[in-house]
Amino acid sequence: MYRKIQDEDPRYPVVSLFNLENDPQETKNLAKDYPELVEELLEEAEIAIENAPKPWRTDMIHVDAPVSFLL
């Protein structure tokens, strides 16, 4: 799925894979060169975050928060 999205618009990579030892500035995305490794790492990431708490959203406000009507 991720590779299909990335192929549609490669200017904004969805998945990135870098060799930090040889490319510390992260200039060459190796994700297309190693699709099996990308799939393996994505599966590991899904397992790691499966039971993680939901992230705090900073674009939400509490329903009882005061609202200013002044613009």
CHARMM-style PDB file with segment names, atoms N, HN, CA, C and O in Angstrom:
ATOM      1  N   MET     1       0.827  -1.199   0.000  1.00  0.00      PROA
ATOM      2  CA  MET     1       0.000   0.000   0.000  1.00  0.00      PROA
ATOM      3  C   MET     1       0.871   1.263   0.000  1.00  0.00      PROA
ATOM      4  O   MET     1       0.653   2.169  -0.804  1.00  0.00      PROA
ATOM      5  N   TYR     2       1.865   1.318   0.911  1.00  0.00      PROA
ATOM      6  HN  TYR     2       2.042   0.581   1.564  1.00  0.00      PROA
ATOM      7  CA  TYR     2       2.685   2.526   1.020  1.00  0.00      PROA
ATOM      8  C   TYR     2       3.465   2.790  -0.254  1.00  0.00      PROA
ATOM      9  O   TYR     2       3.597   3.936  -0.685  1.00  0.00      PROA
ATOM     10  N   ARG     3       3.987   1.714  -0.862  1.00  0.00      PROA
ATOM     11  HN  ARG     3       3.880   0.783  -0.512  1.00  0.00      PROA
ATOM     12  CA  ARG     3       4.765   1.904  -2.082  1.00  0.00      PROA
ATOM     13  C   ARG     3       3.901   2.439  -3.208  1.00  0.00      PROA
ATOM     14  O   ARG     3       4.367   3.246  -4.012  1.00  0.00      PROA
ATOM     15  N   LYS     4       2.636   1.998  -3.280  1.00  0.00      PROA
ATOM     16  HN  LYS     4       2.258   1.343  -2.626  1.00  0.00      PROA
ATOM     17  CA  LYS     4       1.737   2.491  -4.326  1.00  0.00      PROA
ATOM     18  C   LYS     4       1.499   3.990  -4.154  1.00  0.00      PROA
ATOM     19  O   LYS     4       1.538   4.742  -5.127  1.00  0.00      PROA
ATOM     20  N   ILE     5       1.253   4.420  -2.924  1.00  0.00      PROA
ATOM     21  HN  ILE     5       1.221   3.809  -2.134  1.00  0.00      PROA
ATOM     22  CA  ILE     5       1.042   5.843  -2.646  1.00  0.00      PROA
ATOM     23  C   ILE     5       2.297   6.635  -3.008  1.00  0.00      PROA
ATOM     24  O   ILE     5       2.215   7.709  -3.605  1.00  0.00      PROA
ATOM     25  N   GLN     6       3.447   6.099  -2.643  1.00  0.00      PROA
ATOM     26  HN  GLN     6       3.514   5.227  -2.158  1.00  0.00      PROA
ATOM     27  CA  GLN     6       4.696   6.799  -2.911  1.00  0.00      PROA
ATOM     28  C   GLN     6       4.973   6.872  -4.412  1.00  0.00      PROA
ATOM     29  O   GLN     6       5.484   7.881  -4.897  1.00  0.00      PROA
ATOM     30  N   ASP     7       4.643   5.823  -5.141  1.00  0.00      PROA
ATOM     31  HN  ASP     7       4.228   5.003  -4.747  1.00  0.00      PROA
ATOM     32  CA  ASP     7       4.857   5.831  -6.588  1.00  0.00      PROA
ATOM     33  C   ASP     7       3.994   6.881  -7.275  1.00  0.00      PROA
ATOM     34  O   ASP     7       4.393   7.449  -8.291  1.00  0.00      PROA
ATOM     35  N   GLU     8       2.811   7.140  -6.723  1.00  0.00      PROA
ATOM     36  HN  GLU     8       2.487   6.679  -5.897  1.00  0.00      PROA
ATOM     37  CA  GLU     8       1.910   8.133  -7.319  1.00  0.00      PROA
ATOM     38  C   GLU     8       2.461   9.548  -7.180  1.00  0.00      PROA
ATOM     39  O   GLU     8       2.233  10.387  -8.052  1.00  0.00      PROA
ATOM     40  N   ASP     9       3.181   9.821  -6.102  1.00  0.00      PROA
ATOM     41  HN  ASP     9       3.366   9.139  -5.394  1.00  0.00      PROA
ATOM     42  CA  ASP     9       3.762  11.150  -5.914  1.00  0.00      PROA
ATOM     43  C   ASP     9       5.102  11.019  -5.197  1.00  0.00      PROA
ATOM     44  O   ASP     9       5.169  11.208  -3.982  1.00  0.00      PROA
ATOM     45  N   PRO    10       6.177  10.696  -5.932  1.00  0.00      PROA
ATOM     46  CA  PRO    10       7.476  10.452  -5.303  1.00  0.00      PROA
ATOM     47  C   PRO    10       8.126  11.681  -4.677  1.00  0.00      PROA
ATOM     48  O   PRO    10       9.128  11.553  -3.974  1.00  0.00      PROA
ATOM     49  N   ARG    11       7.572  12.871  -4.920  1.00  0.00      PROA
ATOM     50  HN  ARG    11       6.757  12.975  -5.491  1.00  0.00      PROA
ATOM     51  CA  ARG    11       8.151  14.071  -4.297  1.00  0.00      PROA
ATOM     52  C   ARG    11       7.974  14.046  -2.788  1.00  0.00      PROA
ATOM     53  O   ARG    11       8.781  14.629  -2.064  1.00  0.00      PROA
ATOM     54  N   TYR    12       6.949  13.390  -2.308  1.00  0.00      PROA
ATOM     55  HN  TYR    12       6.294  12.916  -2.896  1.00  0.00      PROA
ATOM     56  CA  TYR    12       6.653  13.316  -0.876  1.00  0.00      PROA
ATOM     57  C   TYR    12       6.648  11.859  -0.446  1.00  0.00      PROA
ATOM     58  O   TYR    12       5.585  11.241  -0.385  1.00  0.00      PROA
ATOM     59  N   PRO    13       7.812  11.299  -0.148  1.00  0.00      PROA
ATOM     60  CA  PRO    13       7.866   9.867   0.176  1.00  0.00      PROA
ATOM     61  C   PRO    13       7.088   9.526   1.437  1.00  0.00      PROA
ATOM     62  O   PRO    13       7.168  10.215   2.454  1.00  0.00      PROA
ATOM     63  N   VAL    14       6.344   8.456   1.335  1.00  0.00      PROA
ATOM     64  HN  VAL    14       6.279   7.897   0.508  1.00  0.00      PROA
ATOM     65  CA  VAL    14       5.586   7.953   2.476  1.00  0.00      PROA
ATOM     66  C   VAL    14       6.497   7.081   3.339  1.00  0.00      PROA
ATOM     67  O   VAL    14       6.418   7.098   4.567  1.00  0.00      PROA
ATOM     68  N   VAL    15       7.360   6.322   2.670  1.00  0.00      PROA
ATOM     69  HN  VAL    15       7.424   6.308   1.673  1.00  0.00      PROA
ATOM     70  CA  VAL    15       8.286   5.429   3.352  1.00  0.00      PROA
ATOM     71  C   VAL    15       9.702   5.804   2.945  1.00  0.00      PROA
ATOM     72  O   VAL    15       9.991   5.996   1.764  1.00  0.00      PROA
ATOM     73  N   SER    16      10.573   5.906   3.925  1.00  0.00      PROA
ATOM     74  HN  SER    16      10.339   5.750   4.884  1.00  0.00      PROA
ATOM     75  CA  SER    16      11.969   6.227   3.652  1.00  0.00      PROA
ATOM     76  C   SER    16      12.856   5.203   4.338  1.00  0.00      PROA
ATOM     77  O   SER    16      12.566   4.742   5.442  1.00  0.00      PROA
ATOM     78  N   LEU    17      13.934   4.861   3.669  1.00  0.00      PROA
ATOM     79  HN  LEU    17      14.170   5.235   2.773  1.00  0.00      PROA
ATOM     80  CA  LEU    17      14.917   3.945   4.221  1.00  0.00      PROA
ATOM     81  C   LEU    17      16.291   4.486   3.831  1.00  0.00      PROA
ATOM     82  O   LEU    17      16.587   4.672   2.650  1.00  0.00      PROA
ATOM     83  N   PHE    18      17.117   4.732   4.831  1.00  0.00      PROA
ATOM     84  HN  PHE    18      16.877   4.581   5.790  1.00  0.00      PROA
ATOM     85  CA  PHE    18      18.426   5.312   4.576  1.00  0.00      PROA
ATOM     86  C   PHE    18      19.516   4.471   5.226  1.00  0.00      PROA
ATOM     87  O   PHE    18      19.287   3.846   6.262  1.00  0.00      PROA
ATOM     88  N   ASN    19      20.692   4.455   4.624  1.00  0.00      PROA
ATOM     89  HN  ASN    19      20.878   4.963   3.782  1.00  0.00      PROA
ATOM     90  CA  ASN    19      21.878   3.874   5.222  1.00  0.00      PROA
ATOM     91  C   ASN    19      22.604   5.027   5.906  1.00  0.00      PROA
ATOM     92  O   ASN    19      23.365   5.756   5.270  1.00  0.00      PROA
ATOM     93  N   LEU    20      22.368   5.184   7.184  1.00  0.00      PROA
ATOM     94  HN  LEU    20      21.750   4.592   7.701  1.00  0.00      PROA
ATOM     95  CA  LEU    20      22.911   6.336   7.906  1.00  0.00      PROA
ATOM     96  C   LEU    20      24.424   6.316   8.015  1.00  0.00      PROA
ATOM     97  O   LEU    20      25.049   7.366   8.162  1.00  0.00      PROA
ATOM     98  N   GLU    21      25.014   5.138   7.946  1.00  0.00      PROA
ATOM     99  HN  GLU    21      24.506   4.285   7.827  1.00  0.00      PROA
ATOM    100  CA  GLU    21      26.482   5.062   8.009  1.00  0.00      PROA
ATOM    101  C   GLU    21      27.098   5.666   6.747  1.00  0.00      PROA
ATOM    102  O   GLU    21      28.081   6.402   6.824  1.00  0.00      PROA
ATOM    103  N   ASN    22      26.521   5.355   5.593  1.00  0.00      PROA
ATOM    104  HN  ASN    22      25.722   4.757   5.531  1.00  0.00      PROA
ATOM    105  CA  ASN    22      27.066   5.851   4.323  1.00  0.00      PROA
ATOM    106  C   ASN    22      26.414   7.145   3.850  1.00  0.00      PROA
ATOM    107  O   ASN    22      26.960   7.845   2.997  1.00  0.00      PROA
ATOM    108  N   ASP    23      25.264   7.459   4.397  1.00  0.00      PROA
ATOM    109  HN  ASP    23      24.820   6.891   5.090  1.00  0.00      PROA
ATOM    110  CA  ASP    23      24.504   8.626   3.942  1.00  0.00      PROA
ATOM    111  C   ASP    23      23.875   9.334   5.143  1.00  0.00      PROA
ATOM    112  O   ASP    23      22.651   9.344   5.276  1.00  0.00      PROA
ATOM    113  N   PRO    24      24.698   9.929   6.026  1.00  0.00      PROA
ATOM    114  CA  PRO    24      24.156  10.543   7.240  1.00  0.00      PROA
ATOM    115  C   PRO    24      23.232  11.737   6.978  1.00  0.00      PROA
ATOM    116  O   PRO    24      22.447  12.111   7.848  1.00  0.00      PROA
ATOM    117  N   GLN    25      23.320  12.333   5.790  1.00  0.00      PROA
ATOM    118  HN  GLN    25      23.958  12.029   5.083  1.00  0.00      PROA
ATOM    119  CA  GLN    25      22.441  13.458   5.464  1.00  0.00      PROA
ATOM    120  C   GLN    25      21.098  12.992   4.886  1.00  0.00      PROA
ATOM    121  O   GLN    25      20.241  13.810   4.553  1.00  0.00      PROA
ATOM    122  N   GLU    26      20.927  11.671   4.771  1.00  0.00      PROA
ATOM    123  HN  GLU    26      21.623  11.007   5.041  1.00  0.00      PROA
ATOM    124  CA  GLU    26      19.681  11.085   4.265  1.00  0.00      PROA
ATOM    125  C   GLU    26      19.297  11.674   2.907  1.00  0.00      PROA
ATOM    126  O   GLU    26      18.198  12.203   2.737  1.00  0.00      PROA
ATOM    127  N   THR    27      20.211  11.576   1.950  1.00  0.00      PROA
ATOM    128  HN  THR    27      21.103  11.147   2.088  1.00  0.00      PROA
ATOM    129  CA  THR    27      19.956  12.129   0.618  1.00  0.00      PROA
ATOM    130  C   THR    27      19.442  11.096  -0.371  1.00  0.00      PROA
ATOM    131  O   THR    27      18.828  11.461  -1.373  1.00  0.00      PROA
ATOM    132  N   LYS    28      19.681   9.796  -0.110  1.00  0.00      PROA
ATOM    133  HN  LYS    28      20.180   9.499   0.704  1.00  0.00      PROA
ATOM    134  CA  LYS    28      19.239   8.758  -1.037  1.00  0.00      PROA
ATOM    135  C   LYS    28      18.274   7.812  -0.333  1.00  0.00      PROA
ATOM    136  O   LYS    28      18.671   7.048   0.546  1.00  0.00      PROA
ATOM    137  N   ASN    29      17.004   7.870  -0.727  1.00  0.00      PROA
ATOM    138  HN  ASN    29      16.682   8.491  -1.441  1.00  0.00      PROA
ATOM    139  CA  ASN    29      15.986   6.994  -0.182  1.00  0.00      PROA
ATOM    140  C   ASN    29      16.139   5.617  -0.823  1.00  0.00      PROA
ATOM    141  O   ASN    29      16.001   5.479  -2.038  1.00  0.00      PROA
ATOM    142  N   LEU    30      16.420   4.608  -0.018  1.00  0.00      PROA
ATOM    143  HN  LEU    30      16.532   4.721   0.970  1.00  0.00      PROA
ATOM    144  CA  LEU    30      16.663   3.250  -0.503  1.00  0.00      PROA
ATOM    145  C   LEU    30      15.422   2.362  -0.449  1.00  0.00      PROA
ATOM    146  O   LEU    30      15.519   1.164  -0.711  1.00  0.00      PROA
ATOM    147  N   ALA    31      14.277   2.914  -0.120  1.00  0.00      PROA
ATOM    148  HN  ALA    31      14.199   3.888   0.093  1.00  0.00      PROA
ATOM    149  CA  ALA    31      13.068   2.109   0.058  1.00  0.00      PROA
ATOM    150  C   ALA    31      12.714   1.304  -1.188  1.00  0.00      PROA
ATOM    151  O   ALA    31      12.319   0.143  -1.074  1.00  0.00      PROA
ATOM    152  N   LYS    32      12.847   1.889  -2.364  1.00  0.00      PROA
ATOM    153  HN  LYS    32      13.168   2.831  -2.456  1.00  0.00      PROA
ATOM    154  CA  LYS    32      12.520   1.156  -3.591  1.00  0.00      PROA
ATOM    155  C   LYS    32      13.540   0.055  -3.891  1.00  0.00      PROA
ATOM    156  O   LYS    32      13.215  -0.934  -4.549  1.00  0.00      PROA
ATOM    157  N   ASP    33      14.754   0.224  -3.413  1.00  0.00      PROA
ATOM    158  HN  ASP    33      15.018   1.027  -2.878  1.00  0.00      PROA
ATOM    159  CA  ASP    33      15.798  -0.772  -3.659  1.00  0.00      PROA
ATOM    160  C   ASP    33      15.672  -1.989  -2.746  1.00  0.00      PROA
ATOM    161  O   ASP    33      16.176  -3.062  -3.078  1.00  0.00      PROA
ATOM    162  N   TYR    34      15.013  -1.839  -1.611  1.00  0.00      PROA
ATOM    163  HN  TYR    34      14.603  -0.968  -1.341  1.00  0.00      PROA
ATOM    164  CA  TYR    34      14.894  -2.906  -0.624  1.00  0.00      PROA
ATOM    165  C   TYR    34      13.434  -3.069  -0.173  1.00  0.00      PROA
ATOM    166  O   TYR    34      13.131  -2.865   1.003  1.00  0.00      PROA
ATOM    167  N   PRO    35      12.538  -3.430  -1.080  1.00  0.00      PROA
ATOM    168  CA  PRO    35      11.114  -3.507  -0.712  1.00  0.00      PROA
ATOM    169  C   PRO    35      10.812  -4.564   0.355  1.00  0.00      PROA
ATOM    170  O   PRO    35       9.911  -4.373   1.172  1.00  0.00      PROA
ATOM    171  N   GLU    36      11.555  -5.675   0.355  1.00  0.00      PROA
ATOM    172  HN  GLU    36      12.286  -5.830  -0.309  1.00  0.00      PROA
ATOM    173  CA  GLU    36      11.307  -6.715   1.365  1.00  0.00      PROA
ATOM    174  C   GLU    36      11.659  -6.201   2.759  1.00  0.00      PROA
ATOM    175  O   GLU    36      10.937  -6.453   3.724  1.00  0.00      PROA
ATOM    176  N   LEU    37      12.764  -5.485   2.854  1.00  0.00      PROA
ATOM    177  HN  LEU    37      13.350  -5.281   2.071  1.00  0.00      PROA
ATOM    178  CA  LEU    37      13.170  -4.926   4.141  1.00  0.00      PROA
ATOM    179  C   LEU    37      12.161  -3.885   4.611  1.00  0.00      PROA
ATOM    180  O   LEU    37      11.833  -3.829   5.797  1.00  0.00      PROA
ATOM    181  N   VAL    38      11.670  -3.064   3.695  1.00  0.00      PROA
ATOM    182  HN  VAL    38      11.937  -3.109   2.732  1.00  0.00      PROA
ATOM    183  CA  VAL    38      10.662  -2.051   4.044  1.00  0.00      PROA
ATOM    184  C   VAL    38       9.418  -2.743   4.597  1.00  0.00      PROA
ATOM    185  O   VAL    38       8.887  -2.326   5.627  1.00  0.00      PROA
ATOM    186  N   GLU    39       8.946  -3.797   3.923  1.00  0.00      PROA
ATOM    187  HN  GLU    39       9.377  -4.135   3.087  1.00  0.00      PROA
ATOM    188  CA  GLU    39       7.758  -4.510   4.400  1.00  0.00      PROA
ATOM    189  C   GLU    39       7.994  -5.099   5.784  1.00  0.00      PROA
ATOM    190  O   GLU    39       7.125  -5.019   6.652  1.00  0.00      PROA
ATOM    191  N   GLU    40       9.167  -5.691   5.992  1.00  0.00      PROA
ATOM    192  HN  GLU    40       9.873  -5.757   5.287  1.00  0.00      PROA
ATOM    193  CA  GLU    40       9.507  -6.279   7.287  1.00  0.00      PROA
ATOM    194  C   GLU    40       9.516  -5.213   8.383  1.00  0.00      PROA
ATOM    195  O   GLU    40       8.968  -5.427   9.464  1.00  0.00      PROA
ATOM    196  N   LEU    41      10.133  -4.072   8.105  1.00  0.00      PROA
ATOM    197  HN  LEU    41      10.578  -3.898   7.226  1.00  0.00      PROA
ATOM    198  CA  LEU    41      10.197  -3.002   9.101  1.00  0.00      PROA
ATOM    199  C   LEU    41       8.823  -2.399   9.376  1.00  0.00      PROA
ATOM    200  O   LEU    41       8.517  -2.045  10.514  1.00  0.00      PROA
ATOM    201  N   LEU    42       7.985  -2.280   8.329  1.00  0.00      PROA
ATOM    202  HN  LEU    42       8.234  -2.568   7.404  1.00  0.00      PROA
ATOM    203  CA  LEU    42       6.634  -1.767   8.539  1.00  0.00      PROA
ATOM    204  C   LEU    42       5.811  -2.717   9.402  1.00  0.00      PROA
ATOM    205  O   LEU    42       5.047  -2.273  10.260  1.00  0.00      PROA
ATOM    206  N   GLU    43       5.962  -4.017   9.180  1.00  0.00      PROA
ATOM    207  HN  GLU    43       6.583  -4.377   8.484  1.00  0.00      PROA
ATOM    208  CA  GLU    43       5.259  -4.996  10.010  1.00  0.00      PROA
ATOM    209  C   GLU    43       5.708  -4.891  11.458  1.00  0.00      PROA
ATOM    210  O   GLU    43       4.880  -4.933  12.368  1.00  0.00      PROA
ATOM    211  N   GLU    44       7.017  -4.755  11.682  1.00  0.00      PROA
ATOM    212  HN  GLU    44       7.689  -4.720  10.942  1.00  0.00      PROA
ATOM    213  CA  GLU    44       7.530  -4.587  13.046  1.00  0.00      PROA
ATOM    214  C   GLU    44       6.986  -3.320  13.684  1.00  0.00      PROA
ATOM    215  O   GLU    44       6.635  -3.321  14.864  1.00  0.00      PROA
ATOM    216  N   ALA    45       6.912  -2.247  12.920  1.00  0.00      PROA
ATOM    217  HN  ALA    45       7.197  -2.247  11.961  1.00  0.00      PROA
ATOM    218  CA  ALA    45       6.398  -0.982  13.449  1.00  0.00      PROA
ATOM    219  C   ALA    45       4.928  -1.111  13.827  1.00  0.00      PROA
ATOM    220  O   ALA    45       4.508  -0.605  14.867  1.00  0.00      PROA
ATOM    221  N   GLU    46       4.143  -1.786  12.988  1.00  0.00      PROA
ATOM    222  HN  GLU    46       4.484  -2.197  12.143  1.00  0.00      PROA
ATOM    223  CA  GLU    46       2.719  -1.973  13.299  1.00  0.00      PROA
ATOM    224  C   GLU    46       2.547  -2.732  14.605  1.00  0.00      PROA
ATOM    225  O   GLU    46       1.691  -2.382  15.418  1.00  0.00      PROA
ATOM    226  N   ILE    47       3.357  -3.772  14.814  1.00  0.00      PROA
ATOM    227  HN  ILE    47       4.052  -4.056  14.153  1.00  0.00      PROA
ATOM    228  CA  ILE    47       3.290  -4.545  16.055  1.00  0.00      PROA
ATOM    229  C   ILE    47       3.694  -3.674  17.237  1.00  0.00      PROA
ATOM    230  O   ILE    47       3.069  -3.733  18.296  1.00  0.00      PROA
ATOM    231  N   ALA    48       4.731  -2.869  17.061  1.00  0.00      PROA
ATOM    232  HN  ALA    48       5.238  -2.821  16.201  1.00  0.00      PROA
ATOM    233  CA  ALA    48       5.232  -2.027  18.150  1.00  0.00      PROA
ATOM    234  C   ALA    48       4.203  -0.995  18.598  1.00  0.00      PROA
ATOM    235  O   ALA    48       4.123  -0.677  19.785  1.00  0.00      PROA
ATOM    236  N   ILE    49       3.413  -0.468  17.658  1.00  0.00      PROA
ATOM    237  HN  ILE    49       3.477  -0.727  16.694  1.00  0.00      PROA
ATOM    238  CA  ILE    49       2.455   0.582  18.028  1.00  0.00      PROA
ATOM    239  C   ILE    49       1.031   0.063  18.214  1.00  0.00      PROA
ATOM    240  O   ILE    49       0.111   0.834  18.486  1.00  0.00      PROA
ATOM    241  N   GLU    50       0.858  -1.242  18.066  1.00  0.00      PROA
ATOM    242  HN  GLU    50       1.605  -1.869  17.845  1.00  0.00      PROA
ATOM    243  CA  GLU    50      -0.480  -1.840  18.151  1.00  0.00      PROA
ATOM    244  C   GLU    50      -1.227  -1.456  19.420  1.00  0.00      PROA
ATOM    245  O   GLU    50      -2.405  -1.101  19.364  1.00  0.00      PROA
ATOM    246  N   ASN    51      -0.558  -1.523  20.551  1.00  0.00      PROA
ATOM    247  HN  ASN    51       0.399  -1.811  20.597  1.00  0.00      PROA
ATOM    248  CA  ASN    51      -1.205  -1.232  21.830  1.00  0.00      PROA
ATOM    249  C   ASN    51      -0.722   0.067  22.451  1.00  0.00      PROA
ATOM    250  O   ASN    51      -0.922   0.304  23.643  1.00  0.00      PROA
ATOM    251  N   ALA    52      -0.092   0.901  21.651  1.00  0.00      PROA
ATOM    252  HN  ALA    52       0.070   0.708  20.684  1.00  0.00      PROA
ATOM    253  CA  ALA    52       0.403   2.175  22.158  1.00  0.00      PROA
ATOM    254  C   ALA    52      -0.771   3.118  22.434  1.00  0.00      PROA
ATOM    255  O   ALA    52      -1.798   3.040  21.759  1.00  0.00      PROA
ATOM    256  N   PRO    53      -0.629   3.994  23.405  1.00  0.00      PROA
ATOM    257  CA  PRO    53      -1.702   4.966  23.648  1.00  0.00      PROA
ATOM    258  C   PRO    53      -1.850   5.905  22.458  1.00  0.00      PROA
ATOM    259  O   PRO    53      -0.891   6.163  21.731  1.00  0.00      PROA
ATOM    260  N   LYS    54      -3.041   6.399  22.275  1.00  0.00      PROA
ATOM    261  HN  LYS    54      -3.820   6.189  22.866  1.00  0.00      PROA
ATOM    262  CA  LYS    54      -3.305   7.329  21.179  1.00  0.00      PROA
ATOM    263  C   LYS    54      -2.490   8.604  21.393  1.00  0.00      PROA
ATOM    264  O   LYS    54      -2.371   9.070  22.526  1.00  0.00      PROA
ATOM    265  N   PRO    55      -1.930   9.171  20.332  1.00  0.00      PROA
ATOM    266  CA  PRO    55      -1.141  10.394  20.486  1.00  0.00      PROA
ATOM    267  C   PRO    55      -2.025  11.577  20.871  1.00  0.00      PROA
ATOM    268  O   PRO    55      -3.205  11.633  20.523  1.00  0.00      PROA
ATOM    269  N   TRP    56      -1.441  12.499  21.579  1.00  0.00      PROA
ATOM    270  HN  TRP    56      -0.482  12.454  21.861  1.00  0.00      PROA
ATOM    271  CA  TRP    56      -2.134  13.718  21.985  1.00  0.00      PROA
ATOM    272  C   TRP    56      -2.295  14.613  20.776  1.00  0.00      PROA
ATOM    273  O   TRP    56      -1.322  14.920  20.088  1.00  0.00      PROA
ATOM    274  N   ARG    57      -3.512  15.027  20.518  1.00  0.00      PROA
ATOM    275  HN  ARG    57      -4.303  14.777  21.077  1.00  0.00      PROA
ATOM    276  CA  ARG    57      -3.756  15.905  19.372  1.00  0.00      PROA
ATOM    277  C   ARG    57      -3.774  17.341  19.845  1.00  0.00      PROA
ATOM    278  O   ARG    57      -4.535  17.702  20.742  1.00  0.00      PROA
ATOM    279  N   THR    58      -2.937  18.153  19.241  1.00  0.00      PROA
ATOM    280  HN  THR    58      -2.319  17.859  18.512  1.00  0.00      PROA
ATOM    281  CA  THR    58      -2.848  19.553  19.657  1.00  0.00      PROA
ATOM    282  C   THR    58      -3.833  20.446  18.919  1.00  0.00      PROA
ATOM    283  O   THR    58      -3.919  21.644  19.191  1.00  0.00      PROA
ATOM    284  N   ASP    59      -4.583  19.856  17.976  1.00  0.00      PROA
ATOM    285  HN  ASP    59      -4.513  18.883  17.755  1.00  0.00      PROA
ATOM    286  CA  ASP    59      -5.548  20.665  17.243  1.00  0.00      PROA
ATOM    287  C   ASP    59      -6.954  20.551  17.823  1.00  0.00      PROA
ATOM    288  O   ASP    59      -7.927  20.977  17.201  1.00  0.00      PROA
ATOM    289  N   MET    60      -7.052  19.975  19.018  1.00  0.00      PROA
ATOM    290  HN  MET    60      -6.261  19.629  19.524  1.00  0.00      PROA
ATOM    291  CA  MET    60      -8.364  19.799  19.645  1.00  0.00      PROA
ATOM    292  C   MET    60      -8.438  20.654  20.905  1.00  0.00      PROA
ATOM    293  O   MET    60      -7.424  20.908  21.556  1.00  0.00      PROA
ATOM    294  N   ILE    61      -9.631  21.087  21.236  1.00  0.00      PROA
ATOM    295  HN  ILE    61     -10.454  20.880  20.707  1.00  0.00      PROA
ATOM    296  CA  ILE    61      -9.849  21.819  22.483  1.00  0.00      PROA
ATOM    297  C   ILE    61     -10.920  21.100  23.278  1.00  0.00      PROA
ATOM    298  O   ILE    61     -11.758  20.398  22.711  1.00  0.00      PROA
ATOM    299  N   HSD    62     -10.893  21.272  24.581  1.00  0.00      PROA
ATOM    300  HN  HSD    62     -10.212  21.842  25.041  1.00  0.00      PROA
ATOM    301  CA  HSD    62     -11.876  20.649  25.455  1.00  0.00      PROA
ATOM    302  C   HSD    62     -13.232  21.309  25.253  1.00  0.00      PROA
ATOM    303  O   HSD    62     -13.321  22.517  25.030  1.00  0.00      PROA
ATOM    304  N   VAL    63     -14.268  20.517  25.333  1.00  0.00      PROA
ATOM    305  HN  VAL    63     -14.196  19.536  25.514  1.00  0.00      PROA
ATOM    306  CA  VAL    63     -15.619  21.028  25.092  1.00  0.00      PROA
ATOM    307  C   VAL    63     -15.992  22.136  26.078  1.00  0.00      PROA
ATOM    308  O   VAL    63     -16.794  23.005  25.736  1.00  0.00      PROA
ATOM    309  N   ASP    64     -15.436  22.129  27.287  1.00  0.00      PROA
ATOM    310  HN  ASP    64     -14.785  21.423  27.565  1.00  0.00      PROA
ATOM    311  CA  ASP    64     -15.762  23.149  28.285  1.00  0.00      PROA
ATOM    312  C   ASP    64     -14.775  24.308  28.312  1.00  0.00      PROA
ATOM    313  O   ASP    64     -14.853  25.159  29.198  1.00  0.00      PROA
ATOM    314  N   ALA    65     -13.856  24.356  27.366  1.00  0.00      PROA
ATOM    315  HN  ALA    65     -13.793  23.664  26.647  1.00  0.00      PROA
ATOM    316  CA  ALA    65     -12.867  25.436  27.331  1.00  0.00      PROA
ATOM    317  C   ALA    65     -13.559  26.759  27.002  1.00  0.00      PROA
ATOM    318  O   ALA    65     -14.486  26.791  26.193  1.00  0.00      PROA
ATOM    319  N   PRO    66     -13.107  27.856  27.630  1.00  0.00      PROA
ATOM    320  CA  PRO    66     -13.726  29.153  27.331  1.00  0.00      PROA
ATOM    321  C   PRO    66     -13.452  29.569  25.880  1.00  0.00      PROA
ATOM    322  O   PRO    66     -12.389  29.298  25.324  1.00  0.00      PROA
ATOM    323  N   VAL    67     -14.424  30.220  25.306  1.00  0.00      PROA
ATOM    324  HN  VAL    67     -15.288  30.441  25.758  1.00  0.00      PROA
ATOM    325  CA  VAL    67     -14.309  30.661  23.922  1.00  0.00      PROA
ATOM    326  C   VAL    67     -14.442  32.170  23.867  1.00  0.00      PROA
ATOM    327  O   VAL    67     -15.340  32.744  24.483  1.00  0.00      PROA
ATOM    328  N   SER    68     -13.562  32.803  23.139  1.00  0.00      PROA
ATOM    329  HN  SER    68     -12.832  32.336  22.639  1.00  0.00      PROA
ATOM    330  CA  SER    68     -13.627  34.239  22.977  1.00  0.00      PROA
ATOM    331  C   SER    68     -14.429  34.566  21.719  1.00  0.00      PROA
ATOM    332  O   SER    68     -14.254  33.929  20.680  1.00  0.00      PROA
ATOM    333  N   PHE    69     -15.304  35.558  21.821  1.00  0.00      PROA
ATOM    334  HN  PHE    69     -15.446  36.074  22.665  1.00  0.00      PROA
ATOM    335  CA  PHE    69     -16.100  35.947  20.661  1.00  0.00      PROA
ATOM    336  C   PHE    69     -15.517  37.174  19.986  1.00  0.00      PROA
ATOM    337  O   PHE    69     -16.066  37.667  19.000  1.00  0.00      PROA
ATOM    338  N   LEU    70     -14.403  37.668  20.514  1.00  0.00      PROA
ATOM    339  HN  LEU    70     -13.957  37.267  21.314  1.00  0.00      PROA
ATOM    340  CA  LEU    70     -13.745  38.813  19.922  1.00  0.00      PROA
ATOM    341  C   LEU    70     -12.859  38.361  18.763  1.00  0.00      PROA
ATOM    342  O   LEU    70     -12.169  37.347  18.871  1.00  0.00      PROA
ATOM    343  N   LEU    71     -12.873  39.073  17.707  1.00  0.00      PROA
ATOM    344  HN  LEU    71     -13.433  39.897  17.620  1.00  0.00      PROA
ATOM    345  CA  LEU    71     -12.011  38.703  16.574  1.00  0.00      PROA
ATOM    346  C   LEU    71     -10.881  39.668  16.445  1.00  0.00      PROA
ATOM    347  OT1 LEU    71     -10.047  39.525  15.551  1.00  0.00      PROA
TER     348      LEU     71
END
